[in-house]
Amino acid sequence: MTRILRLLLFCLLSIVISISCQKEDLPKEDGYSLEDVVVFSRHNIRSPLSSPGSDLSRITPYKWVDWGVEAAYLTDRGARIEQKLGNWFRADLAAMGPFDKDNTLFYSNSKQRTIKTGENFIEGFGAGLPLYFRFQDDSMDPLFNPAYPFMNARLQERILADMNAIGGEDGTVDEPYKGILAAVQGLTNEIHYMEEVVDFKNSPYADGKLEHLPLSKMSISLKEGEEPGMTGDYKLVNSIADALVLQYYETGKEFGKDISVEEVRRIGKVKTVYDEVLFANQTTAVLVSNPLIRKIKEELVDPGRKFTFLCGHDSNIASITTALGMKLRETVGAVEFTSPIGSKIVFRKYRKGESHFVNVYIVYASVEQLRETTPISIQNSPIILSIDFEGLSRNMDGFYRMEDVIGRLDDTIAEFESLVKEYGVSD
């Protein structure tokens, strides 16, 4: 089967699956009145985080695409896609009546990519509505900053145990990251494929001495006031995968060569473990998501609010969904496996009689929509996948009771307070 034929078949399958998901996953709204929508969004397509001259520019003999913006900035394509998503949300919520500055909140992190994502979403949703962001200097807003509020040796030990559990191995004195490295070793085939794509062995970084990217050196940083950090070999591998995915969105190719969605999805898998290790371990997730968990609850219970748009990062989505026990399905029609670029976690609050109910799902543009080969519209909506809460039950119509969802938010806040009580003092 030719590569072009496989690509066409994958595109057709993605469309069929996405339509099926939209029809089967969403509860029936007959008899329910939609009152409030809270959206947490990942920023849209950006340029890589690394600047020219970094290791990223040395791991391939090829020239990376010119994204047209500074490092870590929203690209023109990302801006266009976000406008289309904003327009789709406005059309999808048309029955809710008029939106104005008194019944909406648009609030982004203070990074350029999140501010511009928010501005372009508003442009599509309805011009003239204000976007709030706290700082003017590209700083991290504390609401969106996935930083540890406190840290000590006992807490570090607990978090490292959580991280190593992802690879099914306990850390040791001699190998403190044994489980993490085991998880990374499970990506060997995908990493070797990525090396072929960038022609690593002929790169300046390899310098005629390396056939494969090293995967032995690693250090994890767990510090108060900072987000979990990683240095070493796998961080570089993750940066390469990130840049390749972004280059694919911009060009549909890798260094001028055709590559299928199935193949670039293999590269996307390399990124998955990185986010899981740093932000989707339970202890870290509860600690770093607490400000956003409280904000989501505040917006859901605010009787004057019709629509809330919070714009942050994939690290926020990883920590929020993990802390709340939300089960993200493996994506379809996407490169990333859990939270595609520009994806949005959507909480929809309904009234039926005297009771309130909630549905939660993730919305994201398909690869074809990101590549702008198919439109985003009511007739051709983005992909919608329902999200379940572990331990909570839906009613016969497919909704969660409002009090159950608020209870889960409160339980997660209480879990944070328990960690404060147990670990929030210096050793």
Secondary structure in CASP SS format (residue, H / E / C, confidence):
PFRMAT SS
TARGET T0000
AUTHOR 0000-0000-0000
METHOD secondary structure of the structure
MODEL  1
M C 1.00
T C 1.00
R H 1.00
I H 1.00
L H 1.00
R H 1.00
L H 1.00
L H 1.00
L H 1.00
F H 1.00
C H 1.00
L H 1.00
L H 1.00
S H 1.00
I H 1.00
V H 1.00
I H 1.00
S H 1.00
I H 1.00
S H 1.00
C H 1.00
Q H 1.00
K H 1.00
E H 1.00
D H 1.00
L C 1.00
P C 1.00
K C 1.00
E C 1.00
D C 1.00
G C 1.00
Y C 1.00
S E 1.00
L E 1.00
E E 1.00
D E 1.00
V E 1.00
V E 1.00
V E 1.00
F E 1.00
S E 1.00
R E 1.00
H C 1.00
N C 1.00
I C 1.00
R E 1.00
S C 1.00
P C 1.00
L C 1.00
S C 1.00
S C 1.00
P C 1.00
G C 1.00
S C 1.00
D H 1.00
L H 1.00
S H 1.00
R H 1.00
I C 1.00
T C 1.00
P C 1.00
Y C 1.00
K C 1.00
W C 1.00
V C 1.00
D C 1.00
W C 1.00
G C 1.00
V C 1.00
E C 1.00
A C 1.00
A C 1.00
Y C 1.00
L E 1.00
T C 1.00
D H 1.00
R H 1.00
G H 1.00
A H 1.00
R H 1.00
I H 1.00
E H 1.00
Q H 1.00
K H 1.00
L H 1.00
G H 1.00
N H 1.00
W H 1.00
F H 1.00
R H 1.00
A H 1.00
D H 1.00
L C 1.00
A H 1.00
A H 1.00
M H 1.00
G C 1.00
P C 1.00
F C 1.00
D C 1.00
K C 1.00
D C 1.00
N C 1.00
T E 1.00
L E 1.00
F E 1.00
Y E 1.00
S E 1.00
N C 1.00
S C 1.00
K C 1.00
Q H 1.00
R H 1.00
T H 1.00
I H 1.00
K H 1.00
T H 1.00
G H 1.00
E H 1.00
N H 1.00
F H 1.00
I H 1.00
E H 1.00
G H 1.00
F H 1.00
G C 1.00
A C 1.00
G C 1.00
L C 1.00
P C 1.00
L C 1.00
Y E 1.00
F C 1.00
R C 1.00
F C 1.00
Q C 1.00
D C 1.00
D C 1.00
S C 1.00
M C 1.00
D C 1.00
P C 1.00
L C 1.00
F C 1.00
N C 1.00
P C 1.00
A C 1.00
Y E 1.00
P C 1.00
F C 1.00
M C 1.00
N C 1.00
A H 1.00
R H 1.00
L H 1.00
Q H 1.00
E H 1.00
R H 1.00
I H 1.00
L H 1.00
A H 1.00
D H 1.00
M H 1.00
N H 1.00
A H 1.00
I C 1.00
G C 1.00
G C 1.00
E C 1.00
D C 1.00
G C 1.00
T C 1.00
V C 1.00
D C 1.00
E C 1.00
P C 1.00
Y C 1.00
K H 1.00
G H 1.00
I H 1.00
L H 1.00
A H 1.00
A H 1.00
V H 1.00
Q H 1.00
G C 1.00
L C 1.00
T H 1.00
N H 1.00
E H 1.00
I H 1.00
H H 1.00
Y H 1.00
M H 1.00
E H 1.00
E H 1.00
V H 1.00
V H 1.00
D C 1.00
F H 1.00
K H 1.00
N H 1.00
S C 1.00
P C 1.00
Y C 1.00
A C 1.00
D C 1.00
G C 1.00
K C 1.00
L C 1.00
E C 1.00
H C 1.00
L C 1.00
P C 1.00
L C 1.00
S C 1.00
K C 1.00
M E 1.00
S E 1.00
I E 1.00
S E 1.00
L C 1.00
K C 1.00
E E 1.00
G C 1.00
E C 1.00
E C 1.00
P C 1.00
G E 1.00
M E 1.00
T E 1.00
G E 1.00
D H 1.00
Y H 1.00
K H 1.00
L H 1.00
V H 1.00
N H 1.00
S H 1.00
I H 1.00
A H 1.00
D H 1.00
A H 1.00
L H 1.00
V H 1.00
L H 1.00
Q H 1.00
Y H 1.00
Y H 1.00
E H 1.00
T H 1.00
G C 1.00
K E 1.00
E E 1.00
F C 1.00
G C 1.00
K E 1.00
D E 1.00
I C 1.00
S C 1.00
V H 1.00
E H 1.00
E H 1.00
V H 1.00
R H 1.00
R H 1.00
I H 1.00
G H 1.00
K H 1.00
V H 1.00
K H 1.00
T H 1.00
V H 1.00
Y H 1.00
D H 1.00
E H 1.00
V H 1.00
L H 1.00
F H 1.00
A C 1.00
N C 1.00
Q H 1.00
T H 1.00
T H 1.00
A H 1.00
V H 1.00
L H 1.00
V H 1.00
S H 1.00
N H 1.00
P H 1.00
L H 1.00
I H 1.00
R H 1.00
K H 1.00
I H 1.00
K H 1.00
E H 1.00
E H 1.00
L H 1.00
V H 1.00
D C 1.00
P C 1.00
G C 1.00
R C 1.00
K C 1.00
F E 1.00
T E 1.00
F E 1.00
L E 1.00
C E 1.00
G E 1.00
H C 1.00
D H 1.00
S H 1.00
N H 1.00
I H 1.00
A H 1.00
S H 1.00
I H 1.00
T H 1.00
T H 1.00
A H 1.00
L C 1.00
G C 1.00
M E 1.00
K E 1.00
L C 1.00
R C 1.00
E C 1.00
T C 1.00
V C 1.00
G C 1.00
A C 1.00
V C 1.00
E C 1.00
F C 1.00
T C 1.00
S C 1.00
P C 1.00
I C 1.00
G C 1.00
S C 1.00
K E 1.00
I E 1.00
V E 1.00
F E 1.00
R E 1.00
K E 1.00
Y E 1.00
R E 1.00
K E 1.00
G C 1.00
E C 1.00
S E 1.00
H E 1.00
F E 1.00
V E 1.00
N E 1.00
V E 1.00
Y E 1.00
I E 1.00
V E 1.00
Y E 1.00
A C 1.00
S C 1.00
V H 1.00
E H 1.00
Q H 1.00
L H 1.00
R C 1.00
E C 1.00
T C 1.00
T C 1.00
P C 1.00
I C 1.00
S C 1.00
I C 1.00
Q C 1.00
N C 1.00
S C 1.00
P C 1.00
I E 1.00
I E 1.00
L E 1.00
S E 1.00
I C 1.00
D E 1.00
F E 1.00
E C 1.00
G C 1.00
L C 1.00
S C 1.00
R C 1.00
N C 1.00
M C 1.00
D C 1.00
G C 1.00
F C 1.00
Y E 1.00
R E 1.00
M H 1.00
E H 1.00
D H 1.00
V H 1.00
I H 1.00
G H 1.00
R H 1.00
L H 1.00
D H 1.00
D H 1.00
T H 1.00
I H 1.00
A H 1.00
E H 1.00
F H 1.00
E H 1.00
S H 1.00
L H 1.00
V H 1.00
K H 1.00
E H 1.00
Y H 1.00
G C 1.00
V C 1.00
S C 1.00
D C 1.00
END
